[in-house]
Amino acid sequence: MSREDELRDILQQTAKDIAQAQGNPRTWLSWIVYLLARLEEQATNENPANKESFLEMLSALQDEIRNRTRTGGWH
């Protein structure tokens, strides 16, 4: 199994755990924000120059969310 497959499995299980712990998707916002904050910490702890790359990723995420809202699907 590749590292990417392992990471997908971890994220899949995490999504299931969050959904089981809190059944209302509206409550998931705080967990998503928490995850993004931890990812930002990891990115900038490794290399402070990664802050700009992280912000670029957030911008791309905004685009994906807008597309999801308009089209009803994820790319």
DRENRO-518735 format. One record per residue: residue in three letters; x negated, y, z of N, C-alpha, C, CB in turn. Coordinates in Angstrom, 2 decimals. Atoms other than C-alpha are relative to their C-alpha. Glycine has a CB too. Example, Ala and Ser with C-alpha at 12.3 -4.5 7.8 and 13.67 -1.06 7.14 Angstrom:
% DRENRO-518735
(pt "Ala" (-0.89 -1.19 0.00) (-12.30 -4.50 7.80) (-0.90 1.20 0.00) (0.99 0.03 1.25))
(pt "Ser" (0.82 -1.19 -0.06) (-13.67 -1.06 7.14) (0.77 1.09 0.73) (-0.41 0.46 -1.42))
% end
This chain:
% DRENRO-518735
(pt "Met" (-0.85 -1.18 0.00) (0.00 0.00 0.00) (-0.89 1.24 0.00) (0.97 0.00 1.23))
(pt "Ser" (0.80 -1.22 0.10) (-1.36 3.40 -0.95) (0.29 0.92 1.19) (0.28 0.73 -1.33))
(pt "Arg" (-0.17 -0.99 -1.07) (-1.79 6.24 1.52) (1.29 0.80 -0.21) (-1.21 0.95 0.07))
(pt "Glu" (-1.23 -0.73 0.31) (1.04 8.10 -0.27) (1.23 -0.82 0.36) (0.03 0.37 -1.48))
(pt "Asp" (-1.12 0.88 -0.35) (3.36 5.11 0.16) (0.17 -0.08 1.52) (-0.20 -1.41 -0.59))
(pt "Glu" (-0.05 0.04 -1.46) (2.47 4.90 3.85) (0.62 1.29 0.55) (-1.41 -0.20 0.59))
(pt "Leu" (-0.54 -1.28 -0.45) (3.21 8.60 4.29) (1.49 0.11 -0.30) (-0.76 1.15 -0.66))
(pt "Arg" (-1.43 0.01 0.33) (6.55 8.23 2.47) (0.79 -0.83 1.01) (0.22 -0.54 -1.42))
(pt "Asp" (-0.67 0.86 -0.99) (7.46 5.39 4.83) (0.12 0.70 1.34) (-0.76 -1.33 0.17))
(pt "Ile" (-0.03 -0.73 -1.27) (6.55 7.50 7.87) (1.07 1.09 -0.05) (-1.38 0.62 0.31))
(pt "Leu" (-0.98 -1.08 0.12) (8.64 10.42 6.60) (1.42 -0.55 -0.08) (-0.30 0.84 -1.24))
(pt "Gln" (-1.32 0.64 0.08) (11.56 8.11 5.75) (0.47 -0.39 1.40) (-0.04 -1.24 -0.93))
(pt "Gln" (-0.37 0.41 -1.36) (11.52 6.70 9.28) (0.28 1.22 0.88) (-1.11 -0.86 0.63))
(pt "Thr" (-0.21 -1.23 -0.76) (11.22 10.20 10.76) (1.37 0.59 -0.32) (-1.11 1.03 -0.29))
(pt "Ala" (-1.31 -0.52 0.39) (14.26 11.34 8.76) (1.12 -0.83 0.63) (0.15 0.00 -1.54))
(pt "Lys" (-0.99 0.87 -0.64) (16.23 8.32 10.03) (0.10 0.27 1.49) (-0.34 -1.48 -0.25))
(pt "Asp" (0.02 -0.25 -1.44) (15.16 9.00 13.61) (0.70 1.31 0.36) (-1.43 0.01 0.52))
(pt "Ile" (-0.64 -1.29 -0.25) (16.23 12.64 13.45) (1.51 -0.12 -0.22) (-0.59 1.10 -0.93))
(pt "Ala" (-1.42 0.15 0.30) (19.57 11.73 11.85) (0.72 -0.81 1.08) (0.19 -0.66 -1.36))
(pt "Gln" (-0.62 0.81 -1.05) (20.25 9.10 14.51) (0.07 0.76 1.32) (-0.78 -1.30 0.18))
(pt "Ala" (0.03 -0.75 -1.25) (19.27 11.41 17.37) (0.99 1.15 0.00) (-1.41 0.52 0.27))
(pt "Gln" (-0.90 -1.15 0.13) (21.30 14.34 16.07) (0.76 -0.14 -1.30) (-0.77 1.35 0.06))
(pt "Gly" (-0.78 0.33 1.19) (24.09 13.43 13.67) (0.43 1.19 -0.84) (1.19 -0.75 0.42))
(pt "Asn" (-0.45 -1.17 0.74) (24.99 16.98 12.65) (-1.18 0.63 -0.74) (0.65 1.03 0.95))
(pt "Pro" (1.13 -0.56 0.76) (22.71 18.16 9.81) (-0.32 1.45 0.36) (0.29 -0.09 -1.46))
(pt "Arg" (0.27 -1.40 -0.37) (23.09 21.78 11.00) (-1.06 0.07 1.10) (1.29 0.70 0.46))
(pt "Thr" (0.96 0.00 -1.10) (21.02 20.86 14.07) (-1.41 -0.37 -0.45) (0.45 -0.95 1.09))
(pt "Trp" (1.31 0.41 0.50) (18.16 19.61 11.91) (-0.89 1.18 -0.32) (0.16 -0.86 -1.23))
(pt "Leu" (0.78 -1.18 0.34) (17.06 23.15 11.10) (-1.16 0.20 0.97) (0.89 1.24 -0.01))
(pt "Ser" (1.08 -0.23 -0.98) (15.09 23.46 14.33) (-1.13 -1.01 -0.18) (0.56 -0.08 1.43))
(pt "Trp" (1.04 1.01 0.21) (13.26 20.21 13.56) (-0.81 0.26 -1.26) (0.61 -1.39 -0.06))
(pt "Ile" (0.71 -0.33 1.23) (12.41 21.30 10.04) (-0.95 1.17 0.24) (1.00 0.34 -1.14))
(pt "Val" (0.86 -1.14 -0.34) (11.09 24.62 11.35) (-1.17 -0.46 0.86) (0.82 1.10 0.74))
(pt "Tyr" (1.06 0.54 -0.85) (9.12 22.74 14.02) (-1.06 -0.72 -0.85) (0.59 -0.96 1.05))
(pt "Leu" (0.93 0.72 0.87) (7.59 20.46 11.36) (-0.84 0.96 -0.83) (0.76 -0.97 -0.92))
(pt "Leu" (0.75 -0.97 0.81) (6.63 23.40 9.14) (-1.02 0.75 0.85) (0.96 0.99 -0.66))
(pt "Ala" (0.95 -0.67 -0.89) (5.01 25.15 12.10) (-1.20 -0.89 0.30) (0.69 0.42 1.31))
(pt "Arg" (1.10 0.93 -0.27) (2.96 22.04 12.91) (-0.86 -0.18 -1.24) (0.54 -1.37 0.47))
(pt "Leu" (0.78 0.12 1.24) (1.94 21.68 9.26) (-0.85 1.25 -0.23) (0.93 -0.22 -1.21))
(pt "Glu" (0.79 -1.23 0.13) (0.85 25.32 9.21) (-1.20 -0.02 0.94) (0.88 1.24 0.28))
(pt "Glu" (1.11 0.12 -0.96) (-1.24 24.72 12.33) (-1.08 -0.93 -0.56) (0.50 -0.53 1.36))
(pt "Gln" (0.96 0.96 0.54) (-2.87 21.70 10.71) (-0.77 0.59 -1.17) (0.72 -1.28 -0.44))
(pt "Ala" (0.65 -0.59 1.18) (-3.59 23.57 7.50) (-1.03 1.04 0.41) (1.04 0.63 -0.93))
(pt "Thr" (0.90 -1.09 -0.36) (-5.16 26.56 9.21) (-1.06 -0.44 1.00) (0.79 1.15 0.57))
(pt "Asn" (1.03 0.52 -0.91) (-6.99 24.56 11.90) (-1.16 -0.60 -0.78) (0.60 -1.04 0.96))
(pt "Glu" (1.03 0.63 0.83) (-8.84 22.65 9.21) (-0.84 1.05 -0.71) (0.64 -0.93 -1.03))
(pt "Asn" (0.68 -1.04 0.76) (-9.68 25.77 7.23) (0.89 1.24 -0.02) (-0.34 -0.48 -1.45))
(pt "Pro" (-0.84 -1.21 -0.05) (-8.35 29.27 7.96) (0.35 0.56 -1.38) (-0.72 1.07 0.79))
(pt "Ala" (-0.29 -0.45 1.36) (-8.52 30.00 4.22) (1.23 -0.70 -0.58) (-1.21 -0.23 -0.89))
(pt "Asn" (-1.18 0.73 0.47) (-5.69 27.47 3.78) (1.30 0.74 0.28) (0.04 -1.36 0.63))
(pt "Lys" (-1.22 -0.76 -0.32) (-3.22 30.03 5.17) (0.68 0.45 -1.29) (-0.34 1.22 0.89))
(pt "Glu" (-0.58 -0.46 1.26) (-2.73 31.46 1.67) (0.63 -1.16 -0.77) (-1.07 0.68 -0.86))
(pt "Ser" (-0.56 1.17 0.68) (-2.20 27.99 0.20) (1.29 -0.44 0.66) (-1.01 -1.15 -0.01))
(pt "Phe" (-1.22 0.37 -0.72) (0.35 27.25 2.91) (1.14 0.94 -0.38) (-0.25 0.02 1.53))
(pt "Leu" (-1.03 -0.97 0.37) (2.23 30.45 2.10) (0.47 -0.23 -1.44) (-0.53 1.44 0.16))
(pt "Glu" (-0.38 0.34 1.37) (2.18 29.50 -1.60) (0.92 -1.22 0.00) (-1.25 -0.28 -0.86))
(pt "Met" (-0.84 1.18 -0.11) (3.65 26.12 -0.65) (1.39 0.40 0.49) (-0.63 -1.04 0.94))
(pt "Leu" (-1.30 -0.45 -0.49) (6.42 27.89 1.31) (0.80 0.67 -1.10) (-0.17 0.96 1.18))
(pt "Ser" (-0.67 -0.65 1.12) (7.22 29.98 -1.74) (0.55 -1.04 -0.98) (-0.97 0.96 -0.73))
(pt "Ala" (-0.45 1.08 0.89) (7.43 26.84 -3.89) (1.17 -0.75 0.64) (-1.16 -0.99 -0.29))
(pt "Leu" (-1.10 0.64 -0.72) (9.67 25.28 -1.22) (1.28 0.83 -0.13) (-0.37 -0.20 1.49))
(pt "Gln" (-1.17 -0.87 0.18) (11.99 28.29 -1.42) (0.60 -0.22 -1.39) (-0.40 1.49 0.19))
(pt "Asp" (-0.48 0.25 1.36) (12.21 27.74 -5.18) (0.75 -1.33 -0.09) (-1.17 0.02 -0.99))
(pt "Glu" (-0.64 1.32 0.01) (13.04 24.06 -4.67) (1.36 0.04 0.70) (-0.90 -1.04 0.67))
(pt "Ile" (-1.26 -0.12 -0.73) (15.75 24.94 -2.14) (1.03 0.77 -0.84) (-0.22 0.70 1.37))
(pt "Arg" (-0.91 -0.75 0.88) (17.25 27.53 -4.51) (0.51 -0.90 -1.13) (-0.71 1.24 -0.59))
(pt "Asn" (-0.40 0.91 1.08) (17.25 24.96 -7.33) (0.98 -1.05 0.51) (-1.22 -0.68 -0.60))
(pt "Arg" (-0.90 1.00 -0.60) (18.88 22.39 -5.04) (1.38 0.60 0.22) (-0.56 -0.52 1.34))
(pt "Thr" (-1.27 -0.66 -0.26) (21.58 24.88 -4.08) (0.76 0.23 -1.31) (-0.23 1.34 0.73))
(pt "Arg" (-0.65 -0.28 1.29) (22.28 25.75 -7.73) (0.43 -1.27 -0.74) (-0.95 0.80 -0.89))
(pt "Thr" (-0.23 1.17 0.84) (22.07 22.30 -9.30) (0.61 -1.18 0.75) (-1.29 -0.42 -0.61))
(pt "Gly" (-0.53 1.10 -0.78) (23.09 20.02 -6.45) (-0.92 -1.20 0.10) (1.29 -0.43 -0.58))
(pt "Gly" (0.95 1.11 -0.08) (20.01 17.83 -6.79) (-1.41 0.46 0.23) (0.04 -0.83 -1.26))
(pt "Trp" (1.43 -0.27 -0.20) (16.36 17.64 -5.88) (-0.75 -0.43 -1.24) (-0.55 -0.73 1.26))
(pt "His" (0.82 0.37 1.17) (13.71 17.52 -8.58) (-0.88 -1.16 0.33) (-0.84 1.18 -0.47))
% end
